[in-house]
Amino acid sequence: MILQGGKGKTGNAMIDAIGLDADDTLWENETFFRMTEGEFAALLADHADGADIAGRLLDVERANLVRYGFGIKGFMLPMVQTAIELTDGRIDGRAIGRILELGQDMLAHPVHLLPGVQQALEALEGRRLILITKGDLIDQERKIAASGLAERFEAVEILADKSPESYARVLFRANIAPERFLMAGNSMKSDVLPVVELGGHGVFIPHDLTWAIEHACAPDHPRAHRLDGIDGLPALVARLDSADA
């Protein structure tokens, strides 16, 4: 899904376009999943301990990614399945209702920008910026609108998943050569590895609570970069441009 936003300018530079992840790169996201997971564990405390509940839930989420995809709805359904399995089907309707309420609360949660985001985007003004996120279409559209950041991007891409093939399609539509593209985000698996594989630059900006499914080993590659925070991104882009001068 593509949403058109504001327009960026191009110039003579090594990096023609910059892609930015959304959840846990521009705004808080995983924090709310962890809070909900804690309430879910409390709901099932009579049936298993917290670690067992969290482990079972992660296994169910992983097994159902192809069916449900990423996002809050893909989290709610595994919670229901996990609750049924851990209670041998004895969980009552009120508890299932509470699980649904937890997910609905997440879908209504306000958007909180992470530190340094506004400053970094201001410093990158004039560059071609593309917001590239994945997950549930309706929820991602809601968060993008609530963030107030849409106009800073030339385009917004909401993908079902982030793979080399999906990035290649994004770059083809935007007429961007992979070697002149940089993608930054908090997921090594989704924001760095696929782009480096395509020939672009991937920038890992870690978040304390990145989802376990998004973890991956960092590649030993000159086009793979790491920053402590998004506020360092403009300087990195400037260094890459000057290295090509």
C-alpha positions as CSV (number, residue, x, y, z in Angstrom):
1,M,0.0,0.0,0.0
2,I,1.4,3.4,-1.0
3,L,0.3,6.7,0.5
4,Q,1.6,9.8,-1.2
5,G,3.0,12.5,1.1
6,G,5.3,15.5,0.8
7,K,8.0,15.8,-1.9
8,G,11.7,15.8,-1.4
9,K,14.4,17.2,-3.6
10,T,17.3,15.3,-5.2
11,G,20.8,16.4,-5.9
12,N,24.2,15.0,-6.7
13,A,24.9,12.7,-3.8
14,M,25.9,9.1,-3.2
15,I,22.5,8.5,-1.3
16,D,19.6,9.5,-3.6
17,A,16.9,8.4,-1.2
18,I,16.5,7.4,2.5
19,G,14.0,4.9,3.8
20,L,12.8,5.1,7.4
21,D,11.1,2.4,9.4
22,A,8.1,3.6,11.6
23,D,7.4,1.4,14.6
24,D,10.2,1.7,17.3
25,T,12.2,3.9,14.9
26,L,10.0,7.0,14.6
27,W,7.6,6.2,17.5
28,E,7.1,3.8,20.4
29,N,5.4,0.5,19.6
30,E,6.8,-2.6,21.2
31,T,6.4,-1.0,24.7
32,F,2.6,-1.3,24.3
33,F,2.9,-4.9,23.2
34,R,5.0,-5.7,26.3
35,M,2.5,-4.0,28.5
36,T,-0.4,-5.9,27.0
37,E,1.6,-9.2,27.2
38,G,2.0,-8.5,31.0
39,E,-1.7,-8.1,31.4
40,F,-2.3,-11.2,29.4
41,A,0.1,-13.2,31.6
42,A,-1.7,-11.9,34.7
43,L,-5.0,-13.1,33.2
44,L,-3.6,-16.7,32.8
45,A,-1.5,-16.7,36.0
46,D,-3.5,-19.6,37.5
47,H,-2.6,-21.8,34.5
48,A,1.2,-21.1,33.9
49,D,4.0,-18.9,35.0
50,G,4.9,-15.7,33.1
51,A,7.9,-17.1,31.3
52,D,5.9,-20.1,30.0
53,I,3.1,-17.9,28.8
54,A,5.4,-15.5,27.0
55,G,7.3,-18.4,25.4
56,R,4.1,-20.1,24.2
57,L,2.7,-16.9,22.9
58,L,5.8,-16.2,20.9
59,D,5.7,-19.7,19.4
60,V,2.1,-19.2,18.4
61,E,2.8,-15.8,16.9
62,R,5.7,-17.2,14.9
63,A,3.7,-20.1,13.6
64,N,0.9,-17.8,12.4
65,L,2.8,-15.0,10.8
66,V,2.0,-16.3,7.3
67,R,-1.7,-16.4,8.2
68,Y,-2.2,-13.2,10.3
69,G,0.8,-11.0,9.3
70,F,2.4,-8.4,11.5
71,G,0.6,-6.0,13.8
72,I,-1.9,-5.8,16.6
73,K,-4.5,-8.1,15.0
74,G,-1.8,-10.6,14.4
75,F,-1.1,-10.4,18.1
76,M,-4.7,-10.6,19.4
77,L,-5.5,-13.9,17.6
78,P,-2.4,-15.7,19.0
79,M,-3.3,-14.5,22.5
80,V,-6.7,-16.1,22.1
81,Q,-5.2,-19.3,20.7
82,T,-2.6,-19.4,23.5
83,A,-5.2,-18.9,26.2
84,I,-7.3,-21.8,24.8
85,E,-4.3,-24.1,24.6
86,L,-2.9,-23.3,28.0
87,T,-6.3,-23.8,29.7
88,D,-7.1,-27.0,27.7
89,G,-10.1,-25.1,26.3
90,R,-11.5,-24.2,29.7
91,I,-11.0,-20.4,29.5
92,D,-14.4,-18.7,29.8
93,G,-16.0,-16.1,27.5
94,R,-15.3,-13.2,29.9
95,A,-11.5,-13.9,29.7
96,I,-11.7,-14.0,25.9
97,G,-13.6,-10.8,25.9
98,R,-10.9,-9.2,28.1
99,I,-8.2,-10.3,25.6
100,L,-10.1,-8.6,22.8
101,E,-10.4,-5.5,24.9
102,L,-6.6,-5.5,25.4
103,G,-6.1,-5.5,21.7
104,Q,-8.7,-2.8,21.1
105,D,-6.9,-0.6,23.7
106,M,-3.7,-1.0,21.7
107,L,-5.4,0.0,18.5
108,A,-6.5,3.3,20.2
109,H,-3.2,4.1,21.8
110,P,-1.7,7.6,21.1
111,V,1.5,7.9,19.1
112,H,4.6,9.0,21.0
113,L,7.5,10.1,18.8
114,L,10.9,8.8,19.9
115,P,13.7,11.3,21.0
116,G,15.5,12.9,18.2
117,V,13.0,12.1,15.4
118,Q,11.8,15.6,14.7
119,Q,15.4,17.0,14.8
120,A,16.7,14.3,12.4
121,L,13.8,14.8,10.0
122,E,14.4,18.5,10.0
123,A,18.1,18.0,9.3
124,L,17.2,15.7,6.4
125,E,14.7,18.1,4.9
126,G,15.2,18.3,1.1
127,R,16.3,14.7,0.8
128,R,14.0,12.1,-0.8
129,L,12.5,10.4,2.3
130,I,10.3,7.3,2.1
131,L,8.5,5.8,5.1
132,I,8.6,2.0,4.8
133,T,6.7,0.1,7.4
134,K,4.9,-3.2,7.6
135,G,1.9,-4.6,9.5
136,D,-1.9,-4.1,9.6
137,L,-2.9,-1.5,7.0
138,I,-5.6,0.3,9.0
139,D,-3.5,0.5,12.2
140,Q,-0.4,1.7,10.3
141,E,-2.4,4.4,8.5
142,R,-3.8,5.5,11.9
143,K,-0.4,5.8,13.4
144,I,1.1,7.6,10.4
145,A,-1.8,10.2,10.5
146,A,-1.5,10.6,14.3
147,S,2.3,11.1,14.1
148,G,2.0,14.3,12.1
149,L,5.0,13.2,10.0
150,A,3.4,12.1,6.7
151,E,4.1,15.4,4.9
152,R,7.8,15.0,5.6
153,F,7.9,11.9,3.2
154,E,7.8,11.7,-0.5
155,A,5.8,8.5,-0.1
156,V,4.7,6.0,2.5
157,E,4.9,2.3,1.8
158,I,2.9,-0.2,4.0
159,L,4.2,-3.7,3.3
160,A,3.0,-7.1,4.3
161,D,6.6,-8.0,5.1
162,K,10.1,-6.6,4.4
163,S,12.1,-8.8,2.1
164,P,14.6,-8.1,-0.7
165,E,11.8,-8.6,-3.2
166,S,9.5,-6.1,-1.5
167,Y,12.2,-3.5,-1.2
168,A,13.1,-4.0,-4.9
169,R,9.5,-3.3,-5.8
170,V,9.5,-0.1,-3.7
171,L,12.8,1.1,-5.4
172,F,11.5,0.2,-8.9
173,R,8.4,2.3,-8.4
174,A,10.4,5.2,-7.1
175,N,13.1,4.9,-9.8
176,I,15.9,4.5,-7.2
177,A,19.0,2.5,-7.8
178,P,19.6,0.1,-4.9
179,E,23.2,1.2,-4.5
180,R,22.0,4.8,-3.9
181,F,19.4,3.9,-1.3
182,L,19.8,3.8,2.5
183,M,17.3,2.2,4.9
184,A,17.3,2.9,8.6
185,G,15.4,1.1,11.3
186,N,15.4,-0.8,14.6
187,S,15.2,-4.3,13.0
188,M,18.3,-6.0,11.8
189,K,16.2,-8.6,10.1
190,S,13.8,-6.3,8.3
191,D,15.5,-3.0,7.9
192,V,19.2,-3.9,7.3
193,L,19.8,-7.3,5.9
194,P,17.3,-7.2,3.0
195,V,18.6,-3.8,1.8
196,V,22.3,-4.8,2.1
197,E,21.5,-7.9,0.1
198,L,20.0,-5.7,-2.6
199,G,23.1,-3.6,-2.8
200,G,22.0,-0.7,-0.6
201,H,23.0,0.7,2.8
202,G,21.3,-0.6,5.9
203,V,21.4,1.4,9.2
204,F,20.6,-0.4,12.4
205,I,19.2,1.9,15.1
206,P,18.5,-0.4,18.1
207,H,15.5,-0.1,20.4
208,D,15.5,-1.6,23.8
209,L,12.4,-3.6,23.2
210,T,12.7,-4.9,19.7
211,W,10.4,-8.0,19.1
212,A,12.4,-11.3,19.3
213,I,11.2,-12.3,15.8
214,E,13.0,-9.3,14.4
215,H,16.4,-10.2,15.9
216,A,19.3,-11.2,13.6
217,C,23.0,-11.2,13.6
218,A,24.7,-8.1,12.2
219,P,26.5,-8.7,8.9
220,D,30.2,-7.8,8.6
221,H,29.7,-5.6,5.6
222,P,30.8,-2.1,4.6
223,R,27.2,-1.1,3.7
224,A,25.8,-2.2,7.1
225,H,25.9,0.6,9.7
226,R,24.9,1.1,13.3
227,L,23.9,4.2,15.1
228,D,23.0,4.7,18.8
229,G,20.1,7.0,17.9
230,I,18.3,8.5,14.9
231,D,19.9,11.8,15.7
232,G,23.1,10.5,14.2
233,L,21.5,9.7,10.8
234,P,22.0,13.1,9.1
235,A,25.8,13.0,9.8
236,L,26.1,9.4,8.5
237,V,24.3,10.4,5.3
238,A,26.6,13.4,4.9
239,R,29.7,11.2,5.5
240,L,28.6,8.7,2.8
241,D,27.9,11.6,0.4
242,S,31.4,13.1,1.0
243,A,33.0,9.7,0.6
244,D,31.6,9.6,-3.0
245,A,32.7,13.1,-3.8
